[in-house]
Amino acid sequence: MRILICNNRYFVSGGPERYLFSIMRMIEENGHTVIPFAVDFARNEPTPYAKYFVPHPVDRNAVYFREMQLDRRQKLRLLLATLYSFEARRRVRDIIRAERIDLVYALQIDNYLSPGLIDGAHSLGVPIVSRQSDFHLMCPAYHFLRDGRPCEECRNGLYHAVKYRCLKGSVAVSAGRVLGMYLERGLGTVGKISALVTPSDFLRRKLIEFGHSPDKVCHIPTPIAVVPPSTSSEGGDYLLYTGNLNPHKGVRYLVEAMHHLPQVRLKIAGQASEGDAEIGAVIERYGLRNVEMVGFKAAEDLAALYRGAVAVVAPALWYENMPHSVLEGMAYGKPIIASNIGSLPELVEDRVNGLLVEPADSRHLATAIADLLSSPQTMARMGAASRERALRNHSVSVHYARLHQLFRWCIDAKRPQT
């Protein structure tokens, strides 16, 4: 097979990109050809296929919207590109033809590449498999969260996102996003996709609740490479949070919990984001000396942080969709303390491989942390259970086998009947 793998970014900035590079290696190791397709960001990894990448509509050096300094003309250009990229449609057709692509595997393509990319591939009769890393097909703000609590009001009309200014606190930005969703629905974009892959069963059920066909939605758990037992058994002396620091990740409540646990250390390894100021304010308010912000860490440094941790914490406020940070913690044989929300109960069985806590409750979180740390025997048992669950449910080989089977089914379904 010759597979075109599509993602907005061709560099690691979060879970979707970690998956991107790991799945590319996995497919290639099994004898197939993988070709990347992305937006032309300055930080992209080098590739001979960059000549096909879609030019960034305003600033290739800016990864996040907050980094863009835009005048009115640039804002209009960005809006039009997010609604429909004719350049993405043209360029994906070019690369499909030139590289004789058998199937398109789309990861995080919302805003920059879709729906133009979907239209382009579909027009050439190439099957498309789309992996859903968030809730963008159902929620204009992607995360089913409003005022720090889960919200599904857009089930009854997308206008709610405009009413509550769900994106950037702006009516204009929210309206632009809603317009884009209506456009995709009008174009029948999802109908042109052969299969929707969900990392979590929670997301599979949500998509079906929102009207998507059960026959089209396939749950394939995210794979994770489990480290050797000798590595995973190493002890630790601090709690660890890894991932981005956006408010919906709930890191603020974890930092507040540390105010009640002055004897416990916490390391936060995360990509700079709009949540930084909020977290910094909590640290300053309580004068916390047991919280260390270590910034974004690449793979080797991140591995060292996992090895040295006593437990991994995921204090999410939103419906987490199989977070890579939790999977990595399990792979290193660490107990997980996580919010009882979204897909997290699929990963963490309370008092088996970790503890489940109520979201946005720093006191409950502090109590759970103290409870866990009070018993080294419990921590060892839960850590071993985490590792076992990672091996059983998130095997790289099982993930590839199921994905390969789905790819073959989609390709065969597109072939003319003889």
C-alpha positions as CSV (number, residue, x, y, z in Angstrom):
1,M,0.0,0.0,0.0
2,R,1.0,3.6,-0.6
3,I,-0.6,5.7,2.2
4,L,-0.8,9.5,2.3
5,I,-0.8,10.5,6.0
6,C,-2.2,14.0,6.5
7,N,-1.9,16.3,9.5
8,N,-1.8,20.1,9.9
9,R,1.7,20.0,11.5
10,Y,4.6,17.8,10.5
11,F,6.5,18.3,13.8
12,V,5.8,17.2,17.4
13,S,3.6,19.7,19.2
14,G,1.3,17.3,21.0
15,G,-0.3,13.8,21.1
16,P,-1.6,13.8,17.5
17,E,1.9,14.5,16.1
18,R,3.5,11.8,18.4
19,Y,1.0,9.4,16.9
20,L,1.8,10.7,13.4
21,F,5.5,9.8,13.6
22,S,5.0,6.6,15.4
23,I,2.4,5.3,13.0
24,M,4.5,6.3,10.0
25,R,7.4,4.1,11.4
26,M,5.0,1.3,12.2
27,I,3.5,1.2,8.7
28,E,6.9,1.4,7.0
29,E,8.3,-1.4,9.1
30,N,5.5,-3.6,7.8
31,G,6.6,-3.0,4.2
32,H,4.3,-0.2,3.0
33,T,5.1,3.3,1.8
34,V,4.0,6.3,3.8
35,I,4.0,9.9,2.4
36,P,3.3,13.0,4.6
37,F,1.1,15.9,3.7
38,A,0.8,19.0,5.9
39,V,0.7,22.7,6.1
40,D,4.1,24.5,5.4
41,F,5.1,25.4,9.0
42,A,8.7,26.6,9.5
43,R,9.2,24.0,12.3
44,N,8.3,21.0,10.1
45,E,10.6,18.1,9.9
46,P,12.5,17.9,6.6
47,T,10.9,15.7,3.9
48,P,11.2,15.5,0.1
49,Y,7.5,15.8,0.0
50,A,7.4,19.3,1.5
51,K,7.1,20.7,-2.1
52,Y,3.5,19.5,-2.0
53,F,2.7,21.0,1.5
54,V,0.0,23.7,1.6
55,P,1.3,27.3,2.2
56,H,0.3,28.7,5.6
57,P,-2.4,31.4,4.9
58,V,-0.7,34.1,6.9
59,D,2.5,33.2,8.9
60,R,4.4,29.9,8.6
61,N,6.4,30.8,11.8
62,A,3.3,31.0,14.0
63,V,2.0,27.7,15.3
64,Y,-0.8,29.0,17.5
65,F,-3.4,31.7,16.8
66,R,-2.2,33.8,19.7
67,E,1.2,34.0,18.1
68,M,-0.2,35.7,15.0
69,Q,-0.1,39.5,14.7
70,L,-2.7,40.0,12.0
71,D,-4.2,43.0,10.2
72,R,-7.8,42.9,8.9
73,R,-6.7,41.6,5.5
74,Q,-4.7,38.7,7.0
75,K,-7.6,37.9,9.4
76,L,-10.0,37.7,6.4
77,R,-7.4,35.5,4.5
78,L,-7.1,33.2,7.5
79,L,-10.9,32.9,7.9
80,L,-11.4,32.1,4.2
81,A,-8.6,29.4,4.3
82,T,-10.1,27.8,7.4
83,L,-13.6,27.7,5.7
84,Y,-12.3,26.0,2.5
85,S,-8.7,25.7,1.3
86,F,-8.8,25.4,-2.5
87,E,-5.0,25.1,-2.3
88,A,-5.3,22.0,-0.1
89,R,-7.7,20.5,-2.6
90,R,-5.4,21.2,-5.6
91,R,-2.2,20.0,-3.8
92,V,-3.6,16.8,-2.4
93,R,-4.8,15.9,-5.9
94,D,-1.3,16.6,-7.2
95,I,0.4,14.4,-4.6
96,I,-2.1,11.6,-5.0
97,R,-1.6,11.4,-8.7
98,A,2.2,11.8,-8.6
99,E,2.8,9.3,-5.8
100,R,0.0,6.8,-6.8
101,I,-1.7,6.9,-3.4
102,D,-3.9,4.0,-2.4
103,L,-5.5,5.5,0.7
104,V,-5.5,8.8,2.7
105,Y,-5.1,8.6,6.5
106,A,-6.2,11.9,7.9
107,L,-5.3,12.9,11.4
108,Q,-5.7,16.5,12.7
109,I,-6.6,18.4,9.6
110,D,-9.4,20.7,10.8
111,N,-9.1,24.4,10.1
112,Y,-6.2,24.3,7.7
113,L,-6.7,21.3,5.3
114,S,-10.3,20.1,5.7
115,P,-12.7,20.2,3.9
116,G,-10.6,20.9,0.8
117,L,-8.4,17.9,1.3
118,I,-11.3,15.6,1.8
119,D,-12.9,16.9,-1.4
120,G,-9.7,16.5,-3.4
121,A,-9.1,12.9,-2.4
122,H,-12.7,11.9,-2.8
123,S,-12.8,13.4,-6.3
124,L,-10.1,11.0,-7.3
125,G,-11.9,8.0,-5.8
126,V,-9.2,7.4,-3.1
127,P,-10.6,6.0,0.2
128,I,-10.2,8.3,3.3
129,V,-9.8,7.1,6.9
130,S,-10.1,9.9,9.4
131,R,-8.7,9.5,13.0
132,Q,-10.6,11.7,15.5
133,S,-8.3,13.3,18.1
134,D,-11.0,15.7,19.5
135,F,-14.7,16.5,19.2
136,H,-14.6,18.9,16.3
137,L,-17.4,17.2,14.4
138,M,-19.8,17.9,17.3
139,C,-18.5,20.9,19.3
140,P,-17.3,24.1,17.6
141,A,-14.9,24.7,20.5
142,Y,-13.5,21.1,20.1
143,H,-13.7,20.2,23.8
144,F,-17.3,20.1,25.0
145,L,-16.4,22.6,27.8
146,R,-17.9,25.9,28.9
147,D,-17.0,27.9,32.0
148,G,-14.9,25.0,33.2
149,R,-17.7,22.4,33.0
150,P,-18.8,19.9,30.3
151,C,-21.3,21.4,27.8
152,E,-23.2,19.7,25.0
153,E,-25.7,22.5,24.2
154,C,-24.6,22.5,20.5
155,R,-26.4,19.2,20.2
156,N,-29.5,21.4,20.0
157,G,-28.0,24.0,17.6
158,L,-24.5,25.2,16.8
159,Y,-25.6,28.8,17.4
160,H,-25.0,28.2,21.2
161,A,-21.2,28.5,20.5
162,V,-21.8,32.1,19.1
163,K,-24.2,32.9,22.0
164,Y,-21.6,31.9,24.6
165,R,-18.5,33.1,22.6
166,C,-17.0,29.7,23.0
167,L,-13.9,30.4,20.8
168,K,-11.4,33.0,22.1
169,G,-14.3,34.8,23.9
170,S,-15.2,36.3,20.5
171,V,-18.5,36.4,18.6
172,A,-16.7,36.8,15.3
173,V,-14.3,33.8,15.8
174,S,-17.1,31.6,17.2
175,A,-19.3,32.6,14.3
176,G,-16.5,31.8,11.8
177,R,-16.1,28.4,13.3
178,V,-19.8,27.7,13.3
179,L,-20.0,28.8,9.6
180,G,-17.2,26.4,8.8
181,M,-19.1,23.5,10.4
182,Y,-22.3,24.3,8.6
183,L,-20.3,24.5,5.3
184,E,-18.8,21.0,5.9
185,R,-22.2,19.6,6.7
186,G,-23.6,21.3,3.5
187,L,-20.8,19.8,1.4
188,G,-21.3,16.4,3.0
189,T,-17.7,16.2,4.0
190,V,-18.1,13.3,6.5
191,G,-20.1,11.4,4.0
192,K,-17.0,11.3,1.7
193,I,-14.9,9.6,4.5
194,S,-14.9,5.8,4.4
195,A,-14.3,5.3,8.1
196,L,-13.9,7.4,11.3
197,V,-11.3,5.9,13.8
198,T,-11.7,6.8,17.5
199,P,-8.9,6.3,20.0
200,S,-11.4,5.9,22.8
201,D,-14.7,4.1,23.1
202,F,-16.1,7.2,24.8
203,L,-15.6,9.2,21.5
204,R,-17.1,6.3,19.5
205,R,-20.3,6.5,21.6
206,K,-20.4,10.3,21.4
207,L,-20.2,10.2,17.6
208,I,-23.0,7.7,17.4
209,E,-25.1,9.8,19.9
210,F,-24.7,12.8,17.6
211,G,-26.0,10.9,14.6
212,H,-23.0,9.3,12.9
213,S,-23.5,5.7,11.6
214,P,-22.3,3.0,13.9
215,D,-21.1,1.1,10.8
216,K,-18.7,4.0,9.9
217,V,-17.2,4.5,13.4
218,C,-14.4,2.2,14.5
219,H,-12.7,2.2,17.9
220,I,-8.9,1.4,17.6
221,P,-7.1,2.2,20.9
222,T,-4.0,4.4,20.7
223,P,-0.8,2.3,20.7
224,I,2.0,2.8,23.1
225,A,5.5,1.1,23.3
226,V,5.9,-0.4,26.8
227,V,9.4,0.1,28.2
228,P,11.5,-2.8,29.6
229,P,10.5,-3.9,33.1
230,S,13.9,-2.9,34.5
231,T,13.2,0.7,33.5
232,S,9.6,0.9,34.5
233,S,10.4,-0.4,38.0
234,E,12.7,2.5,38.9
235,G,11.4,4.5,41.8
236,G,10.6,8.2,41.9
237,D,10.2,11.1,44.3
238,Y,7.8,13.6,42.5
239,L,4.5,13.7,40.8
240,L,4.5,14.4,37.1
241,Y,2.1,16.2,34.7
242,T,3.0,16.3,31.0
243,G,1.1,17.8,28.1
244,N,-0.2,21.2,27.1
245,L,-1.2,23.8,29.7
246,N,-4.5,24.9,28.2
247,P,-7.2,25.6,30.9
248,H,-9.3,22.6,30.0
249,K,-6.4,20.3,31.1
250,G,-7.1,21.4,34.7
251,V,-3.5,21.9,35.7
252,R,-4.5,24.9,37.8
253,Y,-6.4,22.6,40.2
254,L,-3.4,20.3,40.4
255,V,-1.2,23.2,41.4
256,E,-3.8,24.3,43.9
257,A,-3.7,20.8,45.4
258,M,0.0,21.2,46.0
259,H,-0.8,24.0,48.4
260,H,-2.3,21.3,50.7
261,L,0.7,19.0,50.1
262,P,3.9,21.1,50.9
263,Q,5.9,17.9,51.4
264,V,5.2,16.6,47.9
265,R,7.0,17.8,44.7
266,L,5.4,18.3,41.4
267,K,7.0,18.7,38.0
268,I,5.0,20.2,35.1
269,A,6.4,19.5,31.6
270,G,4.2,21.3,29.1
271,Q,4.0,23.3,25.9
272,A,3.6,27.0,26.6
273,S,0.0,28.0,26.2
274,E,-2.8,30.4,27.2
275,G,-3.0,28.6,30.6
276,D,0.5,29.6,31.7
277,A,-0.5,32.9,33.3
278,E,-3.3,31.2,35.3
279,I,-0.9,28.5,36.6
280,G,1.8,31.1,37.4
281,A,-0.7,33.2,39.3
282,V,-1.7,30.2,41.5
283,I,2.0,29.4,42.2
284,E,2.6,33.1,43.2
285,R,-0.6,33.4,45.3
286,Y,0.4,30.5,47.5
287,G,4.1,31.0,47.3
288,L,4.6,27.4,46.2
289,R,8.1,26.1,46.3
290,N,7.2,22.5,45.6
291,V,6.0,23.1,42.0
292,E,8.6,23.2,39.1
293,M,7.7,24.3,35.6
294,V,10.2,22.5,33.4
295,G,8.8,23.5,30.0
296,F,8.4,21.5,26.9
297,K,10.6,18.4,26.8
298,A,11.7,16.3,23.8
299,A,11.5,12.5,23.8
300,E,14.7,11.6,25.7
301,D,14.2,14.2,28.4
302,L,10.6,13.3,28.8
303,A,11.5,9.6,29.2
304,A,13.8,10.6,32.1
305,L,11.0,12.6,33.7
306,Y,8.7,9.6,33.5
307,R,11.3,7.3,35.0
308,G,11.9,9.6,37.9
309,A,8.2,10.1,38.7
310,V,6.3,8.4,41.5
311,A,2.9,8.8,39.8
312,V,1.4,10.6,36.8
313,V,-1.5,13.1,37.2
314,A,-4.2,13.9,34.6
315,P,-6.5,16.5,36.2
316,A,-8.6,17.2,33.1
317,L,-11.8,19.3,33.1
318,W,-12.9,18.2,29.6
319,Y,-13.8,14.9,28.0
320,E,-10.2,13.6,27.6
321,N,-9.8,11.5,24.4
322,M,-7.2,8.9,25.2
323,P,-4.4,11.3,26.3
324,H,-0.9,10.2,25.3
325,S,0.6,11.4,28.6
326,V,-1.5,8.9,30.6
327,L,-0.6,6.1,28.2
328,E,3.1,6.9,28.6
329,G,2.8,6.9,32.3
330,M,1.2,3.5,32.2
331,A,4.0,2.3,29.8
332,Y,6.5,3.3,32.5
333,G,4.6,1.4,35.1
334,K,3.4,4.4,37.1
335,P,0.1,4.7,39.0
336,I,-2.2,7.3,37.4
337,I,-4.3,9.8,39.3
338,A,-7.0,11.1,36.8
339,S,-10.2,13.0,36.6
340,N,-13.3,10.7,36.3
341,I,-14.3,12.1,33.0
342,G,-14.3,11.3,29.3
343,S,-12.1,8.4,28.3
344,L,-10.0,8.5,31.5
345,P,-12.1,5.8,33.2
346,E,-11.2,3.5,30.2
347,L,-7.5,3.9,31.2
348,V,-7.7,4.1,34.9
349,E,-9.6,1.6,37.0
350,D,-10.1,3.2,40.4
351,R,-7.8,1.6,43.1
352,V,-6.5,-1.0,40.5
353,N,-4.0,1.0,38.5
354,G,-4.6,4.4,40.0
355,L,-7.2,6.7,41.5
356,L,-10.1,8.6,39.9
357,V,-11.1,12.0,41.3
358,E,-13.7,14.6,40.6
359,P,-12.7,17.2,38.1
360,A,-12.0,20.8,39.3
361,D,-11.8,19.7,42.9
362,S,-8.3,20.5,44.2
363,R,-9.0,19.3,47.8
364,H,-10.3,15.9,46.6
365,L,-7.2,15.7,44.3
366,A,-4.9,16.5,47.3
367,T,-6.6,13.8,49.4
368,A,-6.2,11.3,46.6
369,I,-2.5,12.1,46.2
370,A,-1.8,11.9,49.9
371,D,-3.7,8.5,50.0
372,L,-1.7,7.1,47.2
373,L,1.7,8.3,48.5
374,S,1.0,6.9,52.0
375,S,1.5,3.3,50.8
376,P,4.6,2.3,48.8
377,Q,3.1,-1.2,48.5
378,T,-0.1,0.2,46.9
379,M,1.9,2.3,44.5
380,A,4.0,-0.7,43.4
381,R,0.8,-2.8,42.9
382,M,-0.9,0.0,40.9
383,G,2.2,0.7,38.8
384,A,2.4,-3.0,37.8
385,A,-1.3,-3.0,36.9
386,S,-0.8,0.1,34.8
387,R,2.0,-1.6,32.8
388,E,-0.1,-4.7,32.4
389,R,-3.1,-2.7,31.1
390,A,-0.8,-0.9,28.6
391,L,0.5,-4.2,27.3
392,R,-3.0,-5.8,27.1
393,N,-5.0,-2.9,25.6
394,H,-2.5,-0.7,23.8
395,S,-0.2,-3.1,22.0
396,V,1.6,-1.6,19.0
397,S,1.2,-4.9,17.1
398,V,-2.6,-5.1,17.8
399,H,-3.1,-1.5,16.8
400,Y,-1.3,-2.0,13.5
401,A,-3.2,-5.2,12.7
402,R,-6.6,-3.6,13.2
403,L,-5.6,-0.5,11.3
404,H,-4.2,-2.5,8.4
405,Q,-7.4,-4.6,8.3
406,L,-9.5,-1.4,8.2
407,F,-7.3,0.1,5.4
408,R,-7.6,-3.0,3.3
409,W,-11.4,-3.1,3.8
410,C,-11.7,0.6,2.7
411,I,-9.5,0.0,-0.4
412,D,-11.4,-3.1,-1.4
413,A,-14.8,-1.3,-0.9
414,K,-13.7,1.4,-3.4
415,R,-12.6,-1.1,-6.1
416,P,-15.1,-1.5,-9.0
417,Q,-17.1,-4.7,-8.8
418,T,-16.3,-7.2,-11.6
